[in-house]
Amino acid sequence: MKESTNAPAPTEVELKLALPPSQLSALLHHSVLAGTPPVQQRLANTYFDTPAGDLAAARVAVRLRNIDQQVLQTVKTAGQGGGGLSSREEWEWPVPTADLDQAALAKLPPFQGALGECIAALRPTLSTDFTRRSWPLVWQGSHIELVLDEGEIVCGRARAPICEVELELKAGDPAALWTLAVELASDVPLRPSDTSKAARGNALGRQQWPLPAATRPAEWLHRATVALDAYHDSQDAAHLSAAQQALDALAQHPQLDGAARSEAATLPSALDSQGMPSTAYGVAALNLARRLAHETALR
């Protein structure tokens, strides 16, 4: 469990991968998971925001989660990263009932400014209900929790399926997340995903899927990834077209050379007509994302 509200916020470091539902069996039978039985839980989650969407605008998520006869309240800040990898602050603590602990919210850093005035107006806005299977793994000396989530996002009358893998670093080197993801993607057609469940639900509710601007290679990869996330939730072909355009721009970017250019060149033709990845797409996207993240950190 994460730290209580009176402690410094821990940083959650995870890598999110979208999994085509048709590939569930391939993942479950992957050699990485062999001999490690999963823990299975049913998670019912309610997210809160103001009628004006102040939390979504600030990229802060407030959630109540029912799990194993316990209710947990969670606050997450915006993730920093791309190519599926994100790091963000997270606070989580048990609460006695399925009602927001507003007093505890008011003590957290995200609510010390203007958002603090919004606490009383918070209302349920969307839900995510899913089955979670989790495997504790030791990979290249690092402790990683692999979780597989299957279920549904509901916001008003809008719905979208959940089928995703998250690799969360529990202890060790973040580089292990990348190498484990590539190991999986070499056999299972996974792709990086940069959109949280809360952000997906908010977009569903608005029926609007804005895409980030891009000029640098890492930004073009992020734009393509967000556009693919948007396409699979909206089924709007314009988002698939935007993803392909972003991948083309990335492949032709003058700042890329060597292995990065080769990886980027793989991507435009490695998606099928429905925006589903091949294994070549997943491996190239992950390797390129890792390379670009490293170059960004050196700047």
N, C-alpha and C positions, 0 to 999 in steps of 0.2 A: 504494500500500500504506500501511497505517497505521503508526504509529510503533512502534519496538521497545519491549521491556519496561522499559528503563532510561530512557525519556523520558516526559515528562508525557503523559497520555492525551489524544488529540485528541477533539473532540466531533463525533460524527456527527449531521448534521441531514438528515432525510429525510422524505418524505411518501409514505405507503403507500396504494395504491388497489387494491381488489378488482375483478377484471375477470371478468364472466361468460364462460365458454369460448366461447359462441356469438358473442361480439363480438371475437374475436381478429383476424379479417380487417379489421374496421372500424378497429381500432387500428393495425394494420400499414400500412394505406393512408392514415392520417391525414396531412394536409399538413405537420404539424410534423416528421414523420420522412422526408418526401420528400427524395431526393437524399443521404441519409446512410445508407450501408450499415452494418448492425449487426455487432458482434463477437459471435460465438456460442461458448459454452463449455459443457461438461458439468461440473456441480459435484456431488460426492458428499460429504455432510456427516454427521458423527457427533457427537451431543451427549452430554455426560457429566453425571452427577449421582450423589449418594449414594443408597443404597437407601431412605433416609428422605426424599429429596427436598429436601435442605437448600438447594441452589442455586436450585431453583424457588421455594422459600419466600422466599428473599432476592432474587428476581428478578435473578439473575445467570446468564448463559449462558456455558458453556465448550464450544468446538467445535473439531474437527479437520476441515479441508476439503481434499479432494484435487482439484487443479485443474492441468491442464497438467503432469503428472508432478512436481508439487510439493505438499508438505503444509504447510498453514498452520494455526497454532493461534490461536484468537481468544477473547477474553473481552469480553463486553458487559455493561454495567450496565442497570438498568431505564430505560426511556425515559420522559422527561417531556414531556407534551403531550397532545394529543387531536385529534379530527377528522382522523386520519390523519397529522398532523405529530408527529414526536418528535425529541428530542435526547438523546443518551446518550453516555457514555464508552465507548471501544472501544480495545482493544489487540490488535495482530495481528503475528505474526512467523513466519518459516519454521522448521520443525523437520525433522530428518533422517529420521525414520521416523513411521509412523502410531501413535505412542505419545505419551501426554501428557508434556509437559515440566513435571514437577511442581515442579522447583526454580524455574523461571521464574514459575510461578503463585504460589509462596509470596512472591515479591517485590512482587506487585501490591497496590494499596490495598484492593481488595475482600476480599483474603485475609489482611489484617493482624489481623483480629479472630477471632471464633468460626469463621468459614469456613475459616481456615487449618488448623484441626484436622480438617477434612473432606477435605483433598486426597488423602490416602492411600486414602480409601474411594471415590473417584470411579470410576464404571463407565459404559460405554455404556448409554444409555437410549432413544434414538430416533435416527432418521435422516431427513434430507431430501435427496432426490435430484432434481435438476431441470436442465433446459436453461435457460441464461441468454442472452438477447440484450440487448446494451447499445448505446446510442447516446450519444455525447458531443454535447451541445447547448450553444449559446450563446443564451440567452433573456433579452431585456431587459437585456443587459450582464452577466448572471451565467452562470457555467459550471455546468451541471447534467448529471448522468449519468442518463439514463432507462434503467431495466432492466425487462425483461419475463421473469418466471420462470414456467416450466411444468413441473410434475412431481408429486411425491407426498411426503407425510409418512407415516412408518411408525413406530408405537410398539406393539411386541408384535404382536397380530393386528389392531389398529386402523389404518385408513388414511384419509387425507383428501387431496383433490387440491390442488395449488398452481396458482393462476392469478392472478398479481398483478403490479402495476406499482409500482416504487419510483422516486421522484425524489430523488436525493441531491445536495445542494448541495456543489459542489467549490470554488467561489470566488464571492463576490458577496453579494447581498442575499437573505435567506431569503424575503422577500416574493415573489420570482420563482418560488418553488416553488408558491405559491398560484395565481398568475396562469397559470402553465403548466398546472397541474392543471385549472383552470376551462376553459382553452382546449380541453384534451382532452375533458373531461367534457361540454362543449357539444355534441359530436358522437358520443361513445362513452359508453354508460351505465356509467360507473365509479362507485364509491362509496368513501368513506374507510374504512380498516380500521385498527384500533388494536391488533391482536393479532399479535405476532411469530410466526415459524414455530416457534421453540422453545416459546413459551407454548401455541401450538396443539397441538403434539405432547405436551406435558405434560398438557394437558386430555384429549386423546384417551386417553392411557395410564390416567388415573384415571377416565375416563368421567364427569368432573365439570367443569362450566363455570360457575364462580361469576361473578356480575355485581357490578360496583362500585355502591356506594350513591350516591345523588344527591339534591341539594337545589337547587343553583344551575344555571342554564341550561347552562353548559359541562359540568357533571357529567351532566345528563340526556342531552345529545348523546353524550357518551362512553359512557354506559350503553347507549344504543340501538345504537351502533356495535359495542360488544363483544357485545351480544346477537345482532346479525346475524351477526357472525363465528361465534359459538357455534352458531347455527341451521344455518349452511351446513356446519359440520363434524359436528354431531350429528344433524341432521335431526329434532330434537325440536321439535315445534310450540310447546311452551311457551316456547322462546327467541324464536321469531318473535312470539308474543303479547307477551312482555316488551319486545321492541323497539318494537312498536306502542304499547304503554302508555307507554313512555318518550318516544316522539315526541309522543304526545298531551299528556303532562305538559309537555313542552317548549313546544309550541305555545300552551299556556294559561298559561305562566309569567308572573307579574305583573311580573317585572323586564325583560321584553322590550318594546320599542316600536319604532315606525318600521320601518326595513328589516329589522331582526332579527326582528321579529314576523311580517312578511310571509314571510321565508325559512322560519322555523319552521313557519308555517301550511301551506307547500307540502309538507312532508315526509311527514305521515301518509298522504296519498293517492297519493304518488309511488312507492310500492313496489307490486309486483304480489303476487298471492296466494302466490307462492313466495319472497318476500323479495328479488326482483330489482329493481334500481333502474332508473328511467327517467333520461333525461338531465336532466330537471327536478330529480330527487332529487339527483344528483351535484352539479349546479351550486349548488343551494340549500344543501346540506350543507357544501360547501367554503366558500362565501361566509360562511355563518353561523359555521363553525368559526374562520375567520380573524378575523371580527369579535369573537367571544367571547374568542379568544386575546389580541387586542389589549386588550380591556377588562380581562382578568385581569392583564395585564402592568402596567397603569396603577394597579392597586390597591396 
